[in-house]
Amino acid sequence: MAPRGASAATLTVLVGDDQAASAEFVQQLRADQASSASGKFELVRIGPGTATAAAEPAAADTEPAANAGVRTRSLRTAGDAGLTVAVGTAAARAALERPGQEPLVLAMLSRLEYENLKSASPAAMRRGDRRVGVLLRDPAMADQLALVNAVLPQKRRLGVIATPESEPLVRELQRAAQNANPAWDLQVEIAPDARSLATALRALVPRSDALMVLPDLIGDSQAATLSVLHAGAGAGLPVFGASEGLVRSGGLAAAVSTPGQLAQQARQLGQKVASAAGAGSNSGPLVEAATPATVRINATVARGLGLRPPEERELTERLAAPR
């Protein structure tokens, strides 16, 4: 699992937030690095409002793990790092500004966060002397549609509420809907603000067999997500998404990947990026969506809708199968 060509070098991990998901991601990277005896592990914490200086490390960050040295260093020192993994938006921004030629993986980003970074730093994403990989934290839209199809094989109308900023997600979903066999009839309503959400839902619900919550400003807002869930429940429509929280709150199903599983995928992506380093011109970052490692079903919601979906394990296996 260690990046090829960097097996005896340093894995440098940049973190810019204290979220539980980021901590789980880093913990898994640290454990994998220690168990593989593949070199040092360096944790760099990005201070608030700065991309050039490391913050004071927490006590846990200075404790050495087996077969791994953990220390905090300046972001401006490339040192002997063999691979850098940036966790979250703030860390990704700092990593793109950081000098050095070591392969770089930007992880735990939403599709929209990646699109914003790409627009803000196009040259840094396409540097000829450094390959960049991007691991999105959510499954691809094709995988999410595959889940909807497995649960509702006789339905074809899928309703989505989006914001104006969600255009990249909507385009991806439209491509996936057109390429599905049979194709999905995608119904999209735009809600520019919270006040227009109720109006958009009233227009969307009668034209839909199911609703999907995108990982955008609506999916990131608990109040907006609950509005979609309430509208679905009132009309007897199942709601799908890409988070366990949505399923716990009343959604029917979600295809998810845990931070620990994403950390393992990030190491695999790092291997691909390291292998491609020095292979000639850089055509841009290597982008991967999260592999949907687990399907979650809300059995209570399924019973209330009169549905008998396959078991979570079966659905997980279906999504993992090549299509």
C-alpha positions in Angstrom: 0.0 0.0 0.0 3.0 2.3 0.4 3.6 4.7 -2.6 6.0 3.0 -5.1 9.3 4.9 -5.3 8.7 6.4 -1.8 8.7 3.3 0.3 11.6 4.4 2.5 10.7 8.1 2.5 8.4 10.3 4.6 4.7 10.5 4.5 3.8 14.1 5.3 0.2 14.9 6.3 -1.1 18.4 6.4 -4.2 19.1 8.5 -6.1 22.4 8.7 -9.0 21.6 10.9 -10.0 19.7 14.1 -13.0 17.9 12.7 -13.6 14.3 13.9 -13.5 13.0 10.3 -10.1 14.5 9.7 -8.8 13.1 12.9 -10.0 9.6 12.0 -8.5 10.0 8.5 -5.1 11.0 10.0 -5.2 8.2 12.6 -5.7 5.6 9.9 -2.8 7.0 7.8 -0.6 6.9 10.8 -1.5 3.4 11.7 -0.9 2.2 8.1 2.4 3.9 7.9 3.5 2.4 11.2 2.4 -1.2 10.3 4.0 -1.1 6.9 7.4 0.2 8.2 7.5 2.4 5.1 9.3 5.4 6.5 8.6 8.4 8.7 5.2 10.0 9.4 5.1 13.7 9.8 2.0 15.6 10.9 1.8 19.4 10.0 -1.0 21.4 11.5 -2.0 24.5 9.6 -2.5 27.5 11.8 -5.7 29.6 11.4 -5.3 32.2 8.7 -1.9 31.1 7.6 -0.5 28.7 4.9 3.1 29.1 5.7 3.7 28.3 9.3 2.9 25.2 11.3 0.8 25.6 14.4 1.8 24.3 17.8 1.4 20.5 17.8 -1.0 18.8 20.1 0.6 16.4 22.6 -0.6 13.3 20.7 1.2 14.6 17.6 4.6 14.4 19.2 4.3 10.8 20.4 6.3 8.4 18.2 4.4 5.4 16.8 6.1 2.1 16.0 8.4 2.4 13.0 7.3 6.0 12.5 8.7 9.4 13.6 6.2 12.1 14.1 7.2 15.8 14.2 6.0 19.2 13.2 8.0 21.2 10.7 7.7 24.4 8.6 5.6 24.2 5.5 8.4 25.9 3.6 10.8 23.0 4.1 10.4 20.2 1.6 12.9 18.0 3.3 13.0 14.4 2.4 9.2 13.9 2.0 8.3 11.2 -0.4 4.5 11.9 -0.5 2.4 14.7 0.9 -1.3 14.2 1.8 -3.4 17.3 2.5 -6.6 16.8 4.5 -9.4 19.3 3.9 -9.6 22.6 2.0 -7.3 24.7 4.2 -4.6 22.1 4.1 -5.0 21.6 0.3 -4.6 25.3 -0.3 -1.5 25.4 1.8 -0.1 22.3 0.1 -0.6 23.8 -3.4 1.4 26.9 -2.3 4.2 24.9 -0.8 7.4 24.5 -2.9 8.7 21.0 -3.6 8.4 18.3 -6.2 7.1 15.4 -4.0 3.8 13.9 -5.2 0.8 15.5 -3.6 -2.6 14.0 -2.7 -5.5 16.4 -1.8 -8.0 14.4 0.2 -11.3 14.8 2.0 -12.6 17.5 -0.5 -16.1 17.8 -1.8 -16.5 18.1 -5.5 -17.4 21.8 -5.2 -14.4 22.4 -2.9 -12.1 20.8 -5.6 -13.7 22.9 -8.3 -13.1 26.1 -6.3 -9.5 25.2 -5.7 -8.9 24.3 -9.4 -10.3 27.7 -10.4 -8.2 29.6 -7.8 -4.9 27.7 -8.4 -4.9 26.4 -12.0 -1.2 26.6 -12.4 -0.4 24.8 -9.1 -2.7 22.0 -10.1 -0.9 21.4 -13.4 2.8 22.0 -12.5 5.1 20.0 -14.7 7.5 19.1 -11.9 4.9 17.7 -9.4 2.0 15.3 -9.9 -1.2 16.0 -8.0 -3.9 13.5 -7.0 -7.4 14.5 -5.7 -9.5 12.2 -3.6 -13.1 13.4 -3.3 -14.9 12.4 -0.1 -18.2 11.5 -1.7 -19.0 8.7 -4.2 -19.4 9.4 -7.9 -22.9 10.2 -9.0 -22.9 7.1 -11.1 -22.5 5.0 -7.9 -25.2 6.9 -6.2 -27.6 6.4 -9.1 -26.7 2.7 -9.0 -27.8 2.5 -5.4 -31.2 4.2 -6.3 -31.6 1.8 -9.1 -30.9 -1.2 -6.9 -33.5 -0.1 -4.3 -36.1 1.2 -6.8 -35.6 -0.8 -10.0 -39.0 0.1 -11.4 -38.7 3.9 -10.9 -37.1 6.4 -13.3 -37.9 9.9 -12.1 -35.3 11.3 -9.7 -35.8 14.8 -8.2 -32.9 17.0 -7.1 -32.8 20.4 -5.4 -29.6 22.2 -6.3 -28.1 25.6 -5.6 -26.5 27.8 -8.4 -23.1 26.8 -7.1 -23.9 23.1 -7.6 -23.6 23.2 -11.4 -20.5 20.8 -11.5 -22.5 18.2 -9.4 -25.6 18.6 -11.5 -23.6 18.1 -14.8 -22.0 15.0 -13.4 -25.4 13.7 -12.3 -27.0 14.5 -15.7 -24.2 12.5 -17.5 -24.7 9.6 -15.1 -28.5 9.7 -15.6 -28.1 9.7 -19.4 -25.6 6.9 -19.4 -27.6 4.6 -17.1 -29.4 1.7 -18.7 -32.3 2.5 -18.8 -31.7 6.2 -18.5 -33.1 8.2 -15.6 -35.5 11.1 -16.0 -33.8 13.7 -13.9 -35.9 16.5 -12.5 -33.8 19.5 -11.2 -35.0 22.6 -9.4 -32.7 25.4 -8.3 -33.1 27.0 -4.9 -30.9 30.1 -4.7 -31.7 30.7 -1.0 -33.5 29.1 1.9 -36.7 31.0 1.2 -37.0 29.5 -2.3 -36.4 26.0 -1.1 -40.1 25.3 -0.2 -41.2 26.6 -3.5 -38.7 24.5 -5.4 -39.8 21.4 -3.4 -43.5 22.0 -4.2 -42.7 22.1 -7.9 -40.4 19.1 -7.7 -42.2 16.5 -5.6 -45.1 15.8 -8.0 -42.7 15.1 -10.8 -40.5 12.7 -8.8 -40.5 9.0 -7.7 -37.6 9.7 -5.3 -35.4 12.6 -4.2 -31.7 12.9 -3.9 -29.7 15.3 -1.6 -26.5 16.4 -3.2 -23.3 17.1 -1.2 -23.6 20.8 -1.7 -24.9 23.8 0.3 -28.2 22.0 0.8 -26.6 18.7 1.8 -24.3 20.6 4.2 -27.2 22.4 5.9 -29.1 20.4 8.5 -32.1 22.7 8.1 -32.2 22.4 4.3 -31.7 18.7 4.4 -34.5 18.3 6.9 -36.8 20.3 4.6 -36.1 17.9 1.8 -36.7 14.9 4.1 -40.0 16.4 5.4 -41.2 17.0 1.8 -40.3 13.5 0.9 -42.0 12.0 3.9 -45.1 14.0 3.3 -45.4 12.8 -0.3 -44.3 9.2 0.4 -41.1 9.6 -1.5 -37.8 8.0 -0.5 -34.8 10.3 -0.1 -31.2 9.2 -1.0 -27.9 10.9 -0.3 -24.2 10.3 0.5 -24.0 10.5 4.3 -24.9 8.3 7.2 -26.3 11.4 8.9 -29.0 11.7 6.2 -30.0 8.1 6.7 -30.2 8.6 10.5 -32.3 11.7 10.0 -34.9 10.0 7.9 -33.4 9.3 4.5 -33.9 5.8 3.0 -30.4 5.0 1.8 -26.9 6.3 1.3 -23.6 5.1 -0.3 -20.8 6.2 2.0 -17.1 5.8 2.6 -15.8 6.3 6.1 -12.7 8.5 6.8 -10.7 5.5 7.6 -11.6 3.8 4.3 -10.8 7.1 2.5 -7.4 7.2 4.1 -6.7 3.7 2.6 -7.9 4.9 -0.8 -5.7 8.0 -0.4 -2.6 5.8 0.0 -3.5 3.9 -3.1 -4.0 7.1 -5.0 -0.6 8.3 -3.7 0.9 5.1 -5.2 -0.6 6.0 -8.6 0.5 9.6 -8.4 4.1 8.6 -7.3 4.3 6.1 -10.2 3.3 8.7 -12.7 5.8 11.3 -11.4 8.4 12.1 -14.1 6.3 10.4 -16.8 6.3 13.5 -19.0 3.9 16.4 -19.3 1.4 16.9 -16.6 -2.1 16.9 -18.1 -3.7 17.9 -14.7 -4.6 16.2 -11.4 -5.6 12.6 -11.2 -9.1 12.8 -9.6 -10.9 9.9 -7.9 -14.3 9.9 -6.2 -14.7 8.0 -3.0 -15.2 4.3 -3.5 -18.6 3.6 -1.8 -17.4 1.1 0.7 -20.7 0.8 2.7 -24.4 1.2 2.0 -26.7 2.3 4.9 -30.4 1.6 4.9 -33.0 3.1 7.3 -35.2 0.0 7.9 -37.9 2.1 9.7 -38.2 4.4 6.7 -38.3 1.5 4.3 -41.2 -0.2 6.2 -43.1 3.1 6.4 -42.8 3.4 2.6 -43.8 -0.2 2.0 -40.4 -1.1 0.5 -38.3 -4.2 1.0 -34.9 -3.2 -0.2 -32.0 -5.7 -0.3 -29.8 -6.1 2.7 -27.0 -3.5 3.2 -24.3 -6.1 2.6 -25.9 -7.2 -0.7 -26.3 -3.5 -1.9 -22.6 -2.9 -0.9 -21.5 -5.8 -3.0 -23.6 -4.6 -6.0 -22.0 -1.2 -5.9 -18.5 -2.7 -5.6 -19.1 -5.0 -8.6 -17.7 -3.7 -12.0 -20.3 -2.1 -14.2 
